[in-house]
């Protein structure tokens, strides 16, 4: 079955701009951290700052989580400002950044440095 081009494009964009832990609707009161975008490409020396939202009480609020590289090896490829989330490319490669807020960890940003 072929999906219309617009539906396919919207599905792709939704995957690109969202990384969710928990219930994305937030209506059931579930715990969720949403990071946008979930995939980033930066140049060596270039920077980008993702945004984060937190689901609590059935609504999303913009928050300032703690940000960290996914692993020690990721810190060789990128630097991450723990407070702002600003990601700066150090050398070519792929890395992961993790957002943690009020004990919930798991919202991830995949970073490619070119």
C-alpha positions as CSV (number, residue, x, y, z in Angstrom):
1,X,0.0,0.0,0.0
2,X,1.4,3.4,-1.0
3,X,1.1,6.3,1.4
4,X,0.6,9.8,-0.1
5,X,3.8,11.8,-0.3
6,X,2.5,14.4,2.3
7,X,1.7,11.7,4.9
8,X,5.1,10.1,4.4
9,X,6.9,13.4,4.7
10,X,5.0,14.3,7.9
11,X,5.8,10.9,9.4
12,X,9.5,11.5,8.6
13,X,9.5,15.0,10.1
14,X,7.7,13.7,13.2
15,X,10.5,11.2,13.7
16,X,13.2,13.7,13.0
17,X,11.9,16.4,15.5
18,X,10.9,14.2,18.4
19,X,12.5,11.9,20.9
20,X,10.1,10.8,23.6
21,X,10.3,8.8,26.8
22,X,6.9,7.9,28.1
23,X,3.5,9.0,26.9
24,X,3.8,11.7,24.2
25,X,0.2,12.8,24.6
26,X,0.8,13.7,28.2
27,X,-2.9,13.3,28.8
28,X,-2.6,10.3,31.0
29,X,-0.2,12.1,33.3
30,X,2.7,9.9,32.2
31,X,6.3,11.0,32.6
32,X,7.9,12.3,29.4
33,X,10.9,14.3,28.3
34,X,10.7,15.6,24.7
35,X,13.8,16.9,23.0
36,X,13.6,18.7,19.7
37,X,15.2,18.0,17.4
38,X,16.3,14.5,18.1
39,X,18.9,14.4,15.3
40,X,21.5,17.2,14.8
41,X,24.2,17.7,12.2
42,X,26.9,20.2,13.1
43,X,30.3,21.1,11.5
44,X,33.5,20.8,13.4
45,X,33.5,24.0,15.5
46,X,29.8,24.5,14.9
47,X,27.2,24.6,17.7
48,X,23.5,23.9,18.2
49,X,21.2,24.1,21.2
50,X,18.3,21.6,21.4
51,X,15.1,22.4,23.3
52,X,13.5,20.2,26.0
53,X,10.0,19.9,27.4
54,X,8.7,17.9,30.4
55,X,5.3,16.3,30.8
56,X,3.8,16.8,34.2
57,X,0.2,17.1,35.3
58,X,-1.1,16.5,31.8
59,X,0.8,19.3,30.1
60,X,4.2,20.0,28.6
61,X,6.4,22.7,30.1
62,X,9.7,24.0,28.6
63,X,12.5,23.0,31.0
64,X,16.2,23.3,31.4
65,X,17.4,19.7,32.0
66,X,21.0,18.6,32.7
67,X,22.7,17.6,29.5
68,X,25.6,15.2,29.1
69,X,27.4,13.1,26.5
70,X,26.0,9.6,26.2
71,X,29.4,8.1,26.8
72,X,33.0,9.0,27.5
73,X,33.8,8.4,23.8
74,X,31.1,10.9,22.8
75,X,33.0,13.6,24.7
76,X,35.9,13.2,22.2
77,X,33.5,14.1,19.3
78,X,31.4,16.8,21.0
79,X,31.4,19.1,24.0
80,X,28.1,19.7,25.8
81,X,27.3,22.6,28.1
82,X,25.5,20.7,31.0
83,X,23.3,23.7,31.8
84,X,22.2,25.0,28.4
85,X,22.6,21.9,26.2
86,X,24.7,23.7,23.7
87,X,26.4,21.0,21.6
88,X,29.7,21.9,19.8
89,X,31.4,19.7,17.3
90,X,35.1,18.8,18.2
91,X,35.9,16.3,15.5
92,X,34.1,14.3,12.8
93,X,32.0,11.4,14.1
94,X,28.7,10.4,15.7
95,X,27.7,11.0,19.3
96,X,24.7,11.0,21.7
97,X,23.6,13.7,24.1
98,X,21.3,12.8,27.0
99,X,18.8,15.1,28.8
100,X,18.0,14.3,32.4
101,X,15.3,16.2,34.4
102,X,13.8,15.5,37.8
103,X,15.3,12.0,37.8
104,X,14.0,11.0,34.4
105,X,16.7,10.2,31.9
106,X,16.5,9.0,28.4
107,X,15.6,11.8,26.0
108,X,18.5,11.6,23.5
109,X,19.9,13.7,20.7
110,X,21.8,11.9,18.0
111,X,24.7,14.2,16.8
112,X,26.7,13.8,13.6
113,X,29.7,16.1,13.3
114,X,31.0,16.6,9.8
